[in-house]
Amino acid sequence: METRERREPKYLTIAADLTARIRAGEYAPGSALPPQRELSAAYGVTLATLRAALARLESDGLLSQQAGRGTFVAEPAAAYQLDSLRSLADDLREQGHVVGTDLIGIAARKAPAWATDALGLPAGERITRVERVRLIAGRPALHQVSWVRAPYGAALLGVDFARTSLYHALAEQGVVVHRARERLRPALLDAPVATLLRQPAGTPVFLSDRVTFGLDDVPVVMDRATILGTVMEIRAERAASGLSLRWHA
């Protein structure tokens, strides 16, 4: 009895070819693909078949289809491993991303209740506040305010945080980071931070509150990060031994 070999759907063949071209650099990150009619003619398929291929690549995170503008190659994903005790900037640079830091300000200020509570300090105590905006490939992605307890905070006033991470600056003072506790929740971007992140107020964001502990298990830093929900997403990687969470941009 004659058997016929099952052929792969045409849209999957097109998706595989476009994937190979993107991986090879023929279509660079951020660049636009040719118009859909041009691509469908080149592949000899209907628009419906081509759109199925593009939808497949979009679900794989390789393309971004923007109404009225066209189809663009997505920027490489930037992942921040939440169970890491390194800084965000160090994690991203290790992945090959261009990470920038705009230092908004550093000064000793009266800390809000959420910071003093997390650090186990008296209400209203003056400690060092470090405010930064993180940029990935020149685009603002995260706003971060770090409250650092005494005596470590005072030594940070002369640090160039555009070049040095907070964790590295603390290590220079002999602070060994032992563990961190982090809580994430969804929120909407408020006006002051919206300006810094170049987004309209009300944009979806994640708020991350992270307390970092020294080797003596005393809380040293309280971080509040506002992370653009339109830029980054949370992905979970599950294993039999536990659960690890990663940031992807």
C-alpha positions in Angstrom: 0.0 0.0 0.0 1.5 3.3 -1.0 2.0 5.9 1.7 2.4 9.6 1.2 4.9 11.7 3.2 3.1 14.3 5.3 4.2 17.8 4.2 4.9 20.5 6.7 2.4 23.4 6.5 3.7 26.2 4.3 3.4 28.8 7.1 5.8 26.8 9.3 8.3 26.6 6.4 8.1 30.4 6.0 8.4 30.9 9.8 11.5 28.7 9.8 13.1 30.7 6.9 12.4 34.1 8.5 13.7 32.8 11.8 17.0 31.8 10.1 17.3 35.1 8.4 16.7 37.0 11.7 19.2 34.8 13.5 21.8 35.4 10.8 21.4 39.1 11.0 19.8 39.7 7.6 17.0 41.5 9.5 18.6 43.4 12.4 16.8 44.0 15.7 14.5 47.0 15.4 14.4 46.9 11.6 11.2 46.6 9.6 10.4 43.6 7.5 9.3 44.1 3.9 5.6 44.8 3.4 3.3 41.8 3.8 2.2 41.8 0.1 5.9 41.9 -1.0 6.7 39.0 1.4 3.7 36.9 0.3 4.6 37.4 -3.3 8.3 36.4 -2.6 7.2 33.2 -0.9 4.4 32.5 -3.4 1.7 32.2 -0.8 -1.5 34.0 0.2 -1.6 36.9 2.7 -3.4 34.6 5.1 -0.6 32.0 5.0 2.1 34.7 5.4 0.2 36.3 8.4 0.1 32.9 10.1 3.9 32.7 9.8 4.3 36.2 11.2 1.9 35.4 14.1 4.1 32.3 14.9 7.2 34.5 15.0 5.5 37.1 17.1 4.4 34.5 19.6 8.1 33.3 19.7 9.1 36.8 20.6 11.0 37.4 17.3 8.7 40.0 15.8 6.5 42.9 16.8 3.5 43.8 14.6 2.5 47.4 15.0 -0.8 48.6 13.6 -0.4 51.2 10.9 3.4 50.9 10.9 4.4 47.4 9.9 6.2 44.4 11.3 9.5 44.9 13.1 12.2 42.6 14.4 12.1 42.5 18.2 15.0 43.6 20.3 16.9 40.7 22.0 15.3 39.7 25.2 17.0 41.1 28.4 16.6 38.7 31.3 17.1 39.6 35.0 17.3 36.5 37.2 15.4 37.3 40.3 17.2 34.7 42.4 20.5 36.3 41.7 22.2 38.5 44.2 24.0 40.5 41.6 22.8 43.9 40.5 20.4 44.3 37.6 23.0 46.1 35.5 25.6 43.3 36.1 23.1 40.6 35.1 22.1 42.4 31.9 25.7 43.3 30.9 26.7 39.6 31.3 24.0 38.8 28.7 25.6 41.3 26.2 23.2 44.1 26.6 24.2 47.8 26.6 23.1 49.1 30.0 23.2 52.7 31.0 22.5 54.4 34.3 21.3 57.9 34.8 21.9 59.1 38.3 19.0 61.3 39.3 20.3 62.2 42.8 22.0 61.0 45.9 21.6 62.6 49.3 20.8 62.0 53.0 17.1 62.4 53.5 14.3 61.5 55.8 13.2 58.0 54.8 9.6 57.1 54.3 7.9 54.6 56.5 8.0 51.7 54.0 11.8 52.1 53.9 12.5 52.5 57.6 10.1 49.6 58.4 12.0 47.3 56.0 15.4 48.3 57.4 14.3 48.1 61.0 15.0 51.7 61.7 13.1 54.4 63.7 10.4 56.2 61.7 11.7 59.3 59.9 15.4 58.5 60.2 17.7 60.3 57.8 19.6 57.8 55.6 21.2 57.9 52.2 18.8 57.8 49.2 20.1 56.9 45.7 17.8 57.5 42.7 18.6 56.1 39.3 17.0 55.3 35.9 18.2 52.2 34.1 18.4 52.2 30.3 18.7 49.2 28.0 20.1 50.2 24.6 19.4 53.8 25.4 15.7 53.2 26.3 14.5 53.9 29.9 13.3 50.6 31.4 13.4 50.9 35.2 13.3 53.6 37.9 15.1 52.6 41.1 15.2 54.3 44.5 17.6 52.7 47.0 17.7 53.6 50.7 20.9 52.6 52.4 21.3 52.4 56.2 24.1 54.0 58.1 27.1 53.8 58.3 27.3 52.5 54.7 25.2 55.2 53.1 27.5 58.1 53.9 30.4 56.5 52.0 28.3 56.4 48.8 28.0 60.1 48.3 31.1 60.3 46.1 30.4 57.1 44.1 29.9 57.4 40.3 26.8 55.2 39.9 26.9 55.6 36.2 30.0 53.3 36.3 29.7 51.4 39.6 26.9 49.3 40.9 25.5 49.8 44.4 26.4 46.2 45.3 30.0 46.8 44.2 30.2 50.1 46.1 29.0 48.3 49.3 31.5 45.5 48.7 34.2 48.1 48.7 33.1 48.9 52.3 33.3 45.2 53.3 29.6 44.5 53.1 29.0 40.9 52.0 25.5 40.4 50.5 24.0 37.4 52.1 20.4 37.2 50.9 17.5 39.3 49.6 13.8 39.3 49.9 11.7 40.6 47.1 8.0 41.3 46.6 6.4 42.2 43.2 3.0 43.7 42.5 1.3 45.3 39.5 0.6 49.1 39.5 0.2 52.1 37.3 2.9 54.6 36.6 2.6 57.9 38.6 3.4 61.3 37.1 6.8 62.1 38.6 8.3 58.7 37.6 6.5 58.8 34.3 8.5 61.8 33.2 11.8 60.0 34.0 10.8 56.9 32.1 9.4 58.9 29.2 6.0 57.3 29.4 2.5 58.6 30.0 1.1 58.4 33.5 -1.1 55.4 34.0 1.2 53.1 32.0 1.2 49.5 33.5 4.2 48.8 35.7 5.6 46.3 38.1 6.7 47.5 41.6 9.5 45.6 43.1 10.4 46.0 46.8 13.6 44.3 47.6 15.4 44.2 50.9 19.1 43.1 50.9 20.7 41.6 53.9 24.4 41.5 55.0 26.2 38.5 56.3 25.1 39.3 59.8 21.5 39.1 58.5 20.9 42.8 59.2 19.0 44.6 56.3 21.4 47.0 54.5 19.4 48.3 51.5 15.8 48.8 50.7 15.1 49.1 46.9 11.9 50.1 45.3 12.0 49.6 41.5 9.4 50.7 39.0 9.6 48.5 36.0 7.8 49.2 32.8 5.1 46.6 32.2 5.3 47.5 28.5 9.0 46.7 28.3 9.5 43.8 30.7 7.6 40.7 31.6 7.9 38.0 34.3 8.6 34.4 33.3 8.8 31.5 35.7 11.0 28.4 35.2 9.8 25.5 37.2 11.8 22.5 38.2 11.3 19.5 40.6 13.6 21.2 43.1 11.9 24.6 43.1 10.9 27.7 41.2 13.1 30.4 39.7 11.8 33.7 38.3 13.4 35.7 35.5 12.8 39.2 34.1 12.6 39.3 30.3 12.6 42.5 28.3 
